[in-house]
Structures are given as structure tokens and as C-alpha cells.
Amino acid sequence: MSQERIHLVIIDPQNDFCDLPDAYLPAHVAGKARTAPSLPVTGAHADMLRIAALIDAAGNAITDISVTLDSHQHIDIAHPTFWRDARGDAIGAFTQITAADVRAGRYVPRLEGALPRVLAYLDQLEAAGRYTHMVWPVHCEIGTWGHNVHRDVLAAYNRWEEATLRTVNKVVKGTNPWTEHYSAVRAEVPDPADAATELNAAFIAQLREADRILITGEAGSHCVKATTEHIAEQLGAQRLTLLVDCMSPVSGFEPQYRAFIEAMRARGATIATSTDVLPTLQAALACAES
């Protein structure tokens, strides 16, 4: 009997998104501030532990694993480093910016000559109706500790790689500093000059081969939501299973997260937990091996 193809998708399991305990933080260096996650999601550390446990317990029942990696420049349209206010002062994280704000001069890009491009981006983002532009703390900057994968998830999928001799598929997103890239499938406003912001056809082709796609990661209200919605647009929702004990929303965005979960349920996705699916995975593996 052929084995059901199960593709586990782990969205942005990175240190900057995890509410890590002190034991998971880098060793303190005298005279310097302790390195800590820049955008921790409440509950994310526990989510990561459950993801790691699922990988170890399911083993070869998982036929493919993809890990998406939020990967930003220091100066990015979604970082405070990109902006100044009407007085020329720095702006704080968690500032929402609309095209109307920019046209009124309340917020201005620091880069001279960038205004037309910024307004075109904000106009397109708002026309899509999915998100209002948010300025987040500098996060998942390429090359930093915060960009790294949570150590237990990394260790678990490395064990899976060694046991199965398969390679975890890494999906990099967010390197273009001119557009928000919540989804691993495409940017919210694709840049015609940058193919990396357009539809990731290779990733979708890999997912299309799966019988079932397990969705996990952070944050449920943003990158998980956007990625899942785009996968459903391409493949339908029926083969998707959202493991809700392996994802959490950004604080303050719980209503958007709950609405997303219910919308996906209505479209035919399965809403479950890692403990719900594990017996079925183990049984399917045993059947395939018999």
C-alpha cells in the first residue's frame, strides 16, 4: 500500500517571533544588552515545542517538510528605520500608516525620492483590502540570531532529515525592502522587478504533490494566515489541516485570527491539534510498512 503524502509546513519558526524563556537566550555579554526576541508572539515557544514533538513522534509518516523564513533587510518599509514623522523624528514600532497619512505628511519615507513608490505601494495594499500597513520592530534581520530557527524545531527536523535522508525545503521571503511579504506564496504587493515577490510556483508545485498539508507556525494572525489563504487560492482548502495548538496570533489581533480559522473551516480545511492528527499519522505509517 502506498504511503499518504503528508507535507508539514512550518511558517516562520524563528527566534524573533518566539516568547523564549531565559534558558533559550544567548549568553549575556558584560556591558551589553541581552539579546532577546524583537517581536515575540505569546504562546509561540510552546507552539514550537509541540511542532518539534510532532516531528519526532510522526517520523517517516511526514513525507515532506517546508520551513518558511521571514528574511528582512535592516531598512525595510515595515521597519521604523524606513520612516520619520512630520517633525523629522523617528517613529515607533506598531505604528499603522495609511496612504492618507503619507499624503498629509504625517509620515514620510527617509529616503529622498521614495515618496511616489511608497504611495503606489500603500494604494495597492489598501485596495487589496487585506491589511493596513504596519510598522513592526526590526525583526528577522538577515544574519542575526533573531532570524535563526527555534533550536528545538531545528533539532527535530535535522533528526528527521538524518532518519529519512530527505532535505527540509527552506522558503525564504521578505528580502525585498519595498513590500510586505507575510505570505510564503507571494508578497502582498508584488514588485514587477523582483521575481521573488511574485507567485512562488515552485513551492506551490511541491505542495500540490501532497495528499495532506499540515499548517503550523507564527503568527496565526499574519504570516500563517496570509500563507494559508494563498495556498488555498492555488490548491483549494480541502487538503489543508491547520494545527491550532502549533500557532498563535499577535497580541491584539485575536479577532482576525479567529475569523481566519473560521473562514478556512468554512472553505473545507480541517481544524485540529497535533495530538488529534498524530494517531492517524502513526497508523498510516504502520499500514504502509506492513
N, C-alpha and C positions, 0 to 999 in steps of 0.2 A: 504493500500500500504506500503510495507516495505521501510525503510529509506536507502538511499545510504550510504555506509560506507565510511566516509571521515577520513583519518588519517593525521593529521598535524604533520610534523617532523620539529622540531626547532633545528638546528645544532649549538652547542656551543654558546648560547646566554649569554656569560659570561662577567663580568666586564672588564677583561684584554683585550678583543677584541673590546671594545666599546669606541668611542671618546666622552666620557661623559662630559657634562658641569659641572662647579664647584658645582652646587647645588646637584649633584649626588655623589660627592666625600665624603669620610669620613671626619668628623670634624677634623680640624687641631689641632695637639698637639704641644704646645710650645716647641721649641728646636729640633723638629723632622721634617724631610722632609714630605711634604704632600703625602699621599698615592694616587697613580694615576694608570690608566691602563698601563700595561707594553708593550702591543702590539696592540694599538688602530688602528682600521680599519676606514678610513674616510667614514662617512656615516652610520656607524653601529648603533649609538644611534637612529637616525631617523628610521632605519630599525626596531629596537626593538619596538619603539612606534607604528609603523604600525602593527607589529605582535600582540602586545597587543590589539590594536584596533580591529583587525580581530577576535581574540578570543572572545572579549566581544560582538561584533556585530553578529557573526555567532552562538555563543552559542551552543545549543544542536545539531545544524547541523554538528558540528565536533564530530565525534563519538569516536575518539581516538587521544591522543596527546603523542608523544615521544619527549623527550629533551635529546640531547647528551651532555655530559660533558667532555671536554678536561681535563685530570687529571694527572698532571705530578709530578715527584719527583724533588727535587732541583737540584740534579746532574742527568743529562739526556743527552743522546747522541746529542740531538738537542738544548742543552743549552751551553753557554760559560763555565760553571763550569766544563764541562767534558773534555775540551781541553786545550792545551798550544801550543805555536808556537815553531819554531826550536830553539829559544833562551831560551825557558822555560817560556816565558811571557804569560800572559793571552791574549786571543783573544777576539775580539769584536763581538757583535751581528751582524747578517746579513752577516756573512762570509759563503761563499759556500765552501764546502770541497769535493774533489773527492778522489777516491781510489789512483789515481796517486799522488795527493798531499801528502797523508799519506805515500805512499811508498817512496816518495822523502824526507820525513822528514820535510816537511813544516808545518804540523800539526800533533800532537801526543796526544793520549789519556793520561790523567793524571794518570790513574790507571795502576799500574805496571802489566804487563802480559796481558793487554787487547788488544794489537795490533792484534793478529790473529783474534779475534772475530770481531773487528771493521772492518778489511779489508774484512772479509767474508760478513759482512752486507753491506758495501759500494759496493762491487762487485755485490751482488744480487740486490741492489737498482738500480744501473746503468744498469744492464742487463734488468730490467723490463722496462726501458725507460720512466718512468712516471715523475720522479723528480730527480734533483740533490740535494744532501744533503745540507740543510740549517741550520745554527746555528741561532736560534731565541733568543731574550731576554728570560730570565727566565720568564715563564708565566704559568698561571693556576696551580700554585703550590698548591697541596692538602692542605687544611686548611687555605688558605689565602683569603682575600677579593676579590682578582682578580679571584679566582675560582668560586665565587658566581654568580648566575644568575642575570642578569639585573633586577632591582627591579620592573619595570612596567610589564615585561613579567612574572615574578614570581607572582605578584599580580593578573594578568589576569588569569593565568592558575590555581591559587588557587581558584579564583571565579568560574571558570569552574568546578573544582573538587567538590566544595560545591554545585553547582547547579545540577550537573549530578550524583554525588556520584560515580564517576569513578576516578581512580588514574592515574596521569600522569606517563608514563613509563620513567624512567631515565636510560640512556645508558652510562655507564662510559667507557672511552677509554683513552689510553695513559699512564697507570700506569707502564708499563714495560720500564725501562730507556735505553734499548738497541736497540730500534727500533722506527722509526717514525710511528705515528698512526693517520694520518689525518682522515681516514675514520672510521665511527662508525661500519662498517661491518667487517673489518679486518685490521690488520697492513699492512704497505707497504711490510715489510719483516717479516712474522710470525716467532715467536720463537717456535720451536717444543716442548720446555719445558714449555711453558706458553699457556694454552688453551685460555686465554683472548685475545691473539693476533691472533688467528685463526678465521675462519668464525663464526660470531655471528648468529648461526642458529635460536636462539630463537627470535631475533629481526626480521630477515627475515620472520619467520613464522607469526609474528604479522602483518607485512606489507602485507603479502600475503592475509590476510583476507580482506583487504581494496579494495573498488571499485576505489577509487581515493586517491593518496598520494600527499599532498601539501608539497613542499620542501621550507624551509626558513632557514636563519641563516648566520653564518660567518665562515670563509671568503669564498666568492664565488669562489676565485681562488685556494683555497686549501681544507679545510675540507668539504665545501659544494660540491665542485667538486668531490673529492675522494669518499665521501659517496654516492652521486647520481650515479656516474659511477658504483660503486659496487652493488647498489640496482638494477640498470638497467641490470647488468650482471646476476643477480639472477632471476629477475621478468620481464624483458623487460622494455621498456621505455613508453609504451603506456598509462599506468595508472598514470604516473608522471606529475605533474604540478609544474613548477618552478616559484615561485613568485619573480620576479626580482626586485620589489621595497622593498623586505624584505631581501636582501642580497647585499653585496658589496665586491669588491676584495681588496686584499692587494695592497697598492700603489706600482706601478712598475710592477704589474702582470696583468694589464688590458688586454693585448692581450691574455694571457692564459685564462682569464675569458671569454672574448668574444668568443674565439674558443670553449670553453666548452659549452656555451649556444647554439651556432650554431650546434655543434655536437649532442647535446641532441635533438634539434629541428628536425634534420635530422633523428634521430632514432625513432621519433614519440612522444616525450614528448611535452606537451603543455607549451608554454612560455606566462606568463600572469602577472598581478599585483593583489594585494589584492583587489583593487576596481573592477577589472574585475570579480573576482570569487564570491564576496560577494552576489550580487543579485541572482545568481544561487543557492548558499547555502541557502539563506533565503527562496527562492521559494520552494526548495526541502523539507525544514523543514516544511513549511506551508502545503505542499501537504501531507506529511507523517502524520501530526497531524489532517488532515481533515477527 
